[in-house]
Amino acid sequence: MKFSNVVHLYRVRLRARLLQECFAIVGIAAGVGLLFASQIASSSLSSSVGKLNSGIVGRATLQITARDAHGFDERVLAQVRHTPGVRLAAGLVEASANAVGPKGSESVQLVGADESLTQLGGALVKRAALTPFAGLGAVVLPAPVARTIGVTKFGKIVTFQVAGQNAEAALYAQLYEKQIGALINSPIALAPLEYSQELAGLKGHLSRILIEPAPGQGAQVRAALVRLAAGRLDVESSNHDEKLFALAAAASNQSTALFAVISALVGFLFAFNAMLLTVPQRRRLIVDLRRDGYTPAAVIAVLLLDAVVLGLIATALGLLLGDELSIHLFHANPGYLSSAFALGSQRVVSSRSVAITAGGGMLAACVAVLSPLRDILSRDPLAATTLKEGSGGSSNRWLVIGGLLALALTLGILLFAPAAAIVGMVSLIAALLLLLPVPLGATLTLVKRLAPAVTSVVPHIAVMELRSGRARAVAIAATGAIAVFGAVSIQGAHGDLLKGLENAAADTNAATDVWVSAAGSSNLLMTAPFAPTAQGKIAAVPGVRSVALYRGGLLDEGDRRIWVMAPPRDARPLIPPTQLIEGNLTQADAHLREGGWAVVSLAIVEERHLHIGRPLTIHAPYPTTFRLGGKHEHRLGAGSDHDQRR
């Protein structure tokens, strides 16, 4: 059959079933849109950290980082530069800050560097002036940050709240999208190295050193840097932050993946329901073509044109819908992650996301259109004249067996491998779909038996209609079931996350009535250090009974960024009772107050195979060994302020 004839035949048939095709397009477009929006949200979340980091580090492949916010002596930079095999090394100062202007404030990452960082070729800094302007300190801001705080003109003053102090800086320049691309939405402020050290209270100190080894010298340089670090600093690859974030965002990515799967499945079921309306017409078309002598390959070509046209239109509409959803409804920057990582708000639409989504849309169209494939391949040209609903007992038995196996797999994952939650959710969905015909058939049988007791023809007609279109009835029931399943599971996960964060906040705040901490939303975990110079003034305020120091910080421990909490020794409660999973609360509380003990999150305990009373070494700037006093729910360690001072 000529392609022109295939196209003509499609146009003739389209007039007769335009409404049904529109329903199918809407169904596929809905699934494609939801899938695409979730893909954008997921990729933007991970890419935000990666692009910001690569925009700074450029060609650097190694780095030396401080283990706390106080940094390390800048003389280490000179030693690194004299290390054999080091081609280029650049020192950085990084600190969480709150930028304040006449129109508002914005939490930013203050980055200070000199011209050596520009030589590494990072997109974010290669157009920034990193030398003092006329002997005065100045900053460079991305244009969105400058607009938010109301400082958009050269020389205007920005107030930085950093390390518990206020410092003023003049705006030197703004960075625009044509200069830095997707990094335009990164919450960052760039300043010359010495001025940043002054702003952050880190004179003579650096936060990290970026290193570009000479070609072929990476391993030798890394070994030399480890010796230079002497167990007090971390030597990692320059993309280490991306690895830390990937692990921290695993739960969020799992939820996004589950939402994407459910969205795609619901969209496919929508399309399948719509396509079932055209199945009789397609069956008649198959019979006509087979009677006229066309081969199965020619018939498949005719139907594939339907699938291609349907898939292309639906996928294009779905991509547009998903793009709008990602802008207005899906947010890729969870606040609880931005407390520990510098996250931008940029949307990253990757070619991978487009390919996955478009492929899913085209696959859904092809499966829906080629549903009568068995009739096409049959040797009997009239096979399509008999509607096969597949309601035989043998088929039902296999569906039940498959559903029970999927249910058993779900139960096994729940009991023995809860970390594989996504696999468990997929197997649960499979069990739901496989077992759904059983309760549907039982319901129809029950209604048929009860129908004689009802003086109405409605039950009889309903049962006959559902039995005659069993596939359509199952598809409609499956659509509703999956939609309810998705709504319940996603809303449940959302509620559990909120409840966990609320409980953590309540437990943290239980020890005091008022907090005094560094400003900025990025300091929600109260990890930004500042000198307690106002302690005496606060204690003298009328009505204040006592003032105590709370110590806490973020520590990179292996592949995790953990939150180290050290409340005052006399805090009540020192260990929130709701957080303790294993261990005696009274004993753990007493051990923490005496010092040398720590309560550690379950995630770290399981990774390191720790047990109560066994030693645990924390690789802080001064590595310290504690004994495990208990296991709690946070992904974070806890000790008393006595331990923190040690």
N, C-alpha and C positions, 0 to 999 in steps of 0.2 A: 504494500500500500504506500502510495506516494505521501510525502509529508504534507503537501498541499491538501490532499484528500483528508488526512487526519485532522488538519486544522479546520477544514470546512465542516467535517462531521462534528467536531467539538462545538463550533459556533451554533450549529443547528440544535444540538442537544442542550446547550446552555440556555437557550430561550425557554425551553420547557421546564427547567429546574433552577432558574436563577435564584429564587428565594432560598431553596435548600443549600445551594452553594454559598450563599451569603452567610447562612447560619454556620456552615463549616469554617468559613474564613474567620468569622468572629471567634469561634471556639479555639482554633489554632492560634490566632493572634493574641488571645487572652493568655494562653499558656506561654507563648513566646515572650510576651511582654513581661510577665511575672518572672520568668526565668532570666531574661536579660537584665532586669532591674536588680535582681538578687546577685547576679554575676558581677555587675558593676559595683554594687556595694561591697562585696567580698574583695574584689581585686583592688578597689580604691583604698580599702582599709590597710591592706598589706603594702600596696605600692606607695602609700603616703610616707611611711617610714623609710622604705627603700630609696625613693627618689630624693627625700630630704637628706638622707645620709650620703648617697652618691653625689648629690649636688655640692656637698662640702668636701668629701674625701677625694673626689676626682680619681686620679690614677693610683693613689695609695692602696696598697694591698695589706699592710700590717699597721698595727697601732699599739701604743702603750697607753693604758688608761689608769686613772686613779681609782681607788676603791671606795672613795667617799667624796663628798662635795667640797672638801677642803683642798683637794688637789695634791700636787707634789712639787718639789723644788725644781725651778726652771733650769737649773744647771744640768739636769739630766738631758735636756735637749742638745747641749753641746757634746755630751758624751755619745749620744746617738749619732750625731752627724759625723763623728770621728770613727764610728764603727765601720770596719771594712765591709764593703758590699752595699752600703747605703748610698743611694743615688740622690735622694732628696728627703728631708725631714722638716715638718712644719708643726709648730706648737699651737695649741688651742686653749682658750679659756671658755668654758661653757657653764652657764648658770641659769636657773629658772628665775624669771623676773616678771614684773607686772608693769607694762608700759601705760602711762597715764597721760592723757591730753585733755584739752578743753571739752571734748565731746564724749569722753568715756575712757575705758581702760581695756586692755587686752593682755592675756597671759602669753608671754613669748619666751623663746629660748635665746638668751643673750650669747652670741658667739663672737669671740675676739681672736684676731689672728693678724699676722703681718703679711708682707708680700710673698713670702715663701709658700703660703697656702695657695695663693693665686697661681703659682707656678705648677701646682698639681692639676690644674685644669678643671676643677669642679664648677658646674654650671651656675651654682648659686653665688659663687664668690669671684668668678673671673671678671665680672663687670663692676664689682664693688671697689670703692676706694678704701684700702686698709692701711693707709698711712695718715698720721695726724694732719689736719687741715690748719695751716698757719699756726701750728703749736697748740691748737685747741682740740679737745675731744669732740667727736661727732659720730653720728650713727647713720646707718642706711637701713631703711625699712621697705618691705614689700608694699606696694600701693594699697592693697586692701586693709592692711594693718594701719597704715597712715590715715586712711579715710575714716576708719572706725574710731580712732582716738581724736581725730580732728587736727592732725599736724601734717599738713600737706605742702607747706612752703619752705623753701630753703631758709635755714637759720632759726626756724621755730623751735621752741624748747619742748622736749619730751622728758617727763619725770619717770625715772625707773625706780620701782620699789624692789630692791634686791637685798638679800641677806639682812633683812630687818632695818634697812636704811633707805633714805630717799636720796637720789642723785639726779642731777639734771644734765641733759645732753642736747646739743643742737642737731637738727635734722640736716644731713649733708645731701642726701639724694633719696629718691624712691626707685624701686625696682619694678619694672612693668613686665607684662606677660610676653611681649615680643623679645625681652632680654632673657628671661629665665623659664619661659614656657609654663608647664604644669606646676612648677614650684611657686607660682605666684601666690598661692593660698597657704604657703608654709608660715607658721607662727614663729617668726625669727626676727632678730635684730642683730645687724653686723656692725662691729666697731673695731678700731685699731687695738692691737693686743694690749699695749700698756694701759690704755684708757679703760678697756674691759676689766683688766686686773684691778684697777682702782674702783670701778663701779661695783664689782662683785666682792670686794674685800679680799682679793687673792693676790696682793702684791708679791711678786717674786715666785708665783706658783702657776702651774699649768694644770689643765684638766686631762688632756691627752696629747699624744704626739702621733702624727700620721707619718708613715714611712713608705717611700717607694724604693724597693731594692733595685739594684742593677740587674739586668737580664741574667737569669740563671743563678742568681745568688739568694733567692728567697729562703731556702732552708737554712743556709749558713747564717743569714741575717737574723732569722727568727731565733735560732739557738743562742746567738750572741745577745739578743735582746732579753731573752729569758734569764741569762746570767746577770745582765745588768739590772733587771727588775728585782732580783734577790728576794723573791717571795713577798715583796711589799706592793708590787704593781702587777697589773694583768697585761699579758701579751696576747693579743687576739688578732684575727683577720679584721680588715677594715669594715666588713659587713656584719660584724658580730651583733650589732643592735637589731638587724633584721631577723637574725635567728632567735634572739630573745623575744622579739615581738611575735614571731610566728608561734612560739609555744604559749605565750601569754594570751594570744587571740584565738587559740585552738577552739575554745568553747564557742566563741562568737562565730567562727568560721563553720563549725559543725552545724550550728543553728541555721546559718545561711544556706549551707548545702542541703539540709533537710527541707527548708522552705523552697529551694529551687526544685528539688525532686518532686515535692507535692504539687508545686505550681505546674510543672511540666505534665505531671500525670493528670491533674484536673483539666488542663487545657486539652490534652489528648482525648480524654473522655468526652469533653464538650464536642470536639471535632468528630469523634466516633459516633456520638448520638446524632449529630447533624447528618453525617454521611449515611447512617442507616436509613434515613428517609429516601435516599437516592438508590439504595441497593436494588429494589425491584426494577427500576429503570435500567440500571447497569446490567442486571441479569438478563433482561430482555435484549439489551444491546449485544451481550455476549452470544445469546442464542441466534440473533439475526446474523451476526458476523460469521459464526461457525457454520450456519446453514448456507451462507454464500461462499463457503470454501476457504475462508481466511484461516491461516495457521494460528496456533496459540501465541506465537511471537508477535504477529501482527495485532492480535487483540490486546496483548500486554502493552504494545506501543501506543495504541489508542488510549488506554487507561492511564498510562504514564504521562501522556500530555495533560490529562485532567489533573494528575497529582502535581506536575511541575507548575502549571498555571496557578492552581490552588495554593501550593506551598509558597511560591514566590510572592504572591499578593499578601497572603496571611503573614509571612515572615517579615516583609517590609513594614506592614502595619504594626506588627508586634514589636519590632525594633524601635519604631517611633514611640509607641506606647511605653515600652520599657525605659526609654531614655527620659521621657517626661516623668514617669514614676520615680526614677532614680534622683531626679532633681527636686521633686516636690514632696515625696513621701519617704524615701529610703535615705537614711543618714548613715554615713560610713565612719563616724567618729564617736564611739562610745566614750562617755566621760570618764568611766572608771579606768580605761586604758590610757587616756591622755594625762592622767595623774602620774604615770610612770614613764611615758614616752612622749616625745614631741611629735604630735600628729597634725597634719594639715587637713583642710576640708576639701581638697581638690577631688574631682571625679576623674577616675582613670578608666577610659573605655579602651580596653585592649583588643587587639585583633583576635586573641584567643577566645575572649568572651563572645565576640561577634560570631566567630566560627562555630563555637559550641551551640549557641542559641539558634543560628540559622540551620545548622545540621539537624538539631532537634525538631525544628519546625518542618523541614522538608521530610524527615523520617516519619513524622506524624501524618503528613499528607499522603505519603506513599503507602503506609500501612492501612490507612483508612480507605483509600481508593482501591487497593488491591486485595481487600478482604475476601472477594469471591475467587481467589487465585486457584483454589482446588477445582472449581467448576471450569475455569479456563483451560487447565492442564488435562482435564478429563478427556478420555478418548470418545466419550459420548457427546456429540454436539448439542444435545438437548439436556445435558446434565443440569444446567442452570435453571431449567423450568421447574425443578423441584426445590422448594425452600427447605434447607436443612438447618434446624435450630440447634442440633447437637445436644438433645435432651436425653440421650440414651442413658441407661443405668450404668453401663461400663464407663462412659465418660464422666458421669457424676462421681463414681467411685474413685477414679483417678484424681479428680479435683479435690475430693475430701482428703485423700491420702496426702496430696501435695500441700494442702492447707494445714493439715495437722503437723506435717514435717516442718513447715515454715514457722508454725506456732511453737513447736518444740525448740527450734533454733533460737527464736526470740527469747524464750524462757531461759535457755542455757546461757545466752549472752547476758541477760539480766542478772543471773546468779553468779556466773563465773568470770565474765569479761565485760563489766559495765563500761569500760573505756571505749569499747567498740559500739557505742550507742547508735551511731548512724546505720551500721549494718543491721542492728536489731530493729531499728525503726523501719528500714526497707523490708526486712523479712516479715514484720508485723503487717505492713501494708499488703505484701503478697498473700499472707494468710487471710487477711480480710477479703481480698478480691476472690481468692480461690474458694473460700467457704461461703461466700455470699449467696450463691445459687441455692444452697441447702435451706437456710431460713426463708428465702423467697419462695421456694417450692412448697415448703411446709405451710407458709402463710396462705398461699393460693389454695392448697388442699383444705385447710381449715375453713376458709371463706366459702369454698364450694359446698362443704358439708353443712355450714350454717345458713347458706342462702335460702333453702326451702322454708326456713322459719321466718324469713323476712318477706313481707308482702310488697315486693318491689322488684323490678327487672334490673335495677342498677348492679347488684352483686353479680348476677349471672353475666351481664354484658362485660363488666370489668374483668371477671375471671377469664372469659373467652378472649377478650382483647389482649390481656397480658400473656395468656398461653400461646396465642397465635403469633405474638411478637416477643418471644421469650428473650432473644438476644437484646432487643431494645429495652425490655424491662430490666434486665440485668445491668445493662450499661447505665440506665438512668439511676437505678439504685446504687450502683458503684460510684457514680459521680457525686451523689449526695453523701454517701458514706465517706469517701475520701475527703470531701470538703469539710465535713464535720470533724473527721479525724485530724486533718491539718489544723483547723481552727483550735481544737482542744489542745493538741500537742504544742503548737507554737505559742498559744496564749499561756499554757501551763509553764513552758520554759521561760517565757517572759516574766510571768509572775514569780517563779522560783528565783530568777536572777534579782528582781527587785526586792524580794523578801530577804535574800541573802545579803544584799547591800544594806538594806535597812537594819537588819540585825547586827551587821558588822559596825555600822555607824552608831547604833544604840549602845552596843557593848563598849566601843571605844570611848563614847561620851559618858559612860556610867561613872567613871572615876572622878569627874569634875563637873562644875556648873558653867564655867566660862573658859574659853581658850583664847590665848594670845599667840598668834602665829604670823609668819610672813604672808604678805598679801598675794592674791592671785589664785585663779581657779585651778591652776596646775599644782597647787600645794594642798589639795584636798586631803592627802594622806599625811600632811604635816611633816614633810621630809626635808624642807628647805631650812638649812641651819642659819642661825643668827645669834649674835652675842646677847646674853641676857642682861643688858645694861639697865633695863628699866625694871628689874625685879624689885628693887627697893622702893621705887616710886609706886609700883602697883600695890605692894604690901601696905603702903601708907594710906591708900585710898580708904575712906570711911566705909565700913561694912564688909571689908575683905578680911576673912578669918585667916587664910593661909595662902601662900604662893609656893608652888613646887615646880620643878623643871621636868619636862617631858622630853625624852630623847628618842629620835627615830630617824631612819634613813633608808635609802634604796641601795641594795648590794647585789652585784652580779656574782652569782654563785653557780659556776658551771654554765649550763644553758638556761638558767632561770634568773629573772630579776626579782629578788625577794625583798620584802618589806620587814625591816628589823625594828621592832618596837621595844622601847625600854621606859615604861612608866615609872613614876617615883616609887621607891620601895614601900612607902606607907600608903600607897593607893588602895582604895577599897571599891570594887574588887580588883585584885592584881591580875587574876585570870577570870575572864567572864565565864560563868558556869555553863552557858549555852554553847560555848565554843569547844569545850573539852570533849573529845571523842573517846580517848583511852587514857587511863591513869586516875589516881585518886586525887580529887580536887584539893583536899586539905593538905596532903603531903606535897603535891606539886606547888601549891601556894607557899608553903613553908620553905621548900628548897629554893624557890626563886628569890625569896626575901633574904636568904642567907648568902646567896651568890654562888656562881659556878655552875648553875643549872639553866636550862632553857626549855621552853615548850615550843615544839616545832610542828609545822603544818603536815597534814597527812600525806600530801603529794611528795614532799621531800623525804619523809620517813619511808614511804614505799619505794622511792627511787634508790635510796641508800641502804635499804633493808635494816633499819635501825630498830632498837628495842629499848623499852624503858630502863633507865639506869646506865645505858651504854654511852661511851663518849662520842661526841660530835664536834668536829673542827670546822669553824667558820672562817673563811679566808677573807677576813677584814684587813685593813691596812696593817694591823698587828694581829696576825692569825691567833685565834683563841679557841681552846678546847673546852666544851661544856659537857655536862651529862644530861641525857634526855629525861626530863621530868614529866612529859605528857605529850599527847598528840591532839592538835586542834584543827578546826576546819579551814582556817586561813591558809593561803599559800605563803605564809610569812612566819618569821621566827619571833620569839618574844623572850625577853629577859628583864631583869630589874635595872634601874639606873646605875646600880653598883656594878653590874656586869658591863654596862656600856662605858663607864669610866675606865674600867680595866682595859 
